[in-house]
Amino acid sequence: MIPFNKNLKEFARELRKNMTDAERFLWARVRRKGLKGYNFYRQKNIGNYIVDFYCPKAKLVVEIDGGQHYSEEGSRKDRIRDRYLAGLGFTVLRFSDREVLKNIDGVIARIYERL
């Protein structure tokens, strides 16, 4: 069973209501089993983190990174988070929000390869 922090449940719900443009753009392509029939969830609570997209069947997490992820502190937090998720058996794919908005087909192709 995946660890779950019940205190993050409401925050995850708020994030689903207020997705970024890049998250909305990717969600339109992966929702309703849009890739190989795999089910994706958005803003999923895993442990003490909320991941942008989660595919349970493939044990895949997809993160869309905005500018805050490219600071020294943001990069450090992402490495800690990625190690935690890898320790649970997940593969983490990271894309910049710019990459999603300008090259959605390339992003989809990389996710598709991992499924």
Secondary structure, DSSP 8 states (H G I E B T S, - for coil): ---B-GGGHHHHHHHHHT--HHHHHHHHHHTTTTBTTB--EEEEEEBTEEEEEEETTTTEEEEEE-GGGGSHHHHHHHHHHHHHHHHTT-EEEEEEHHHHHH-HHHHHHHHHHH-
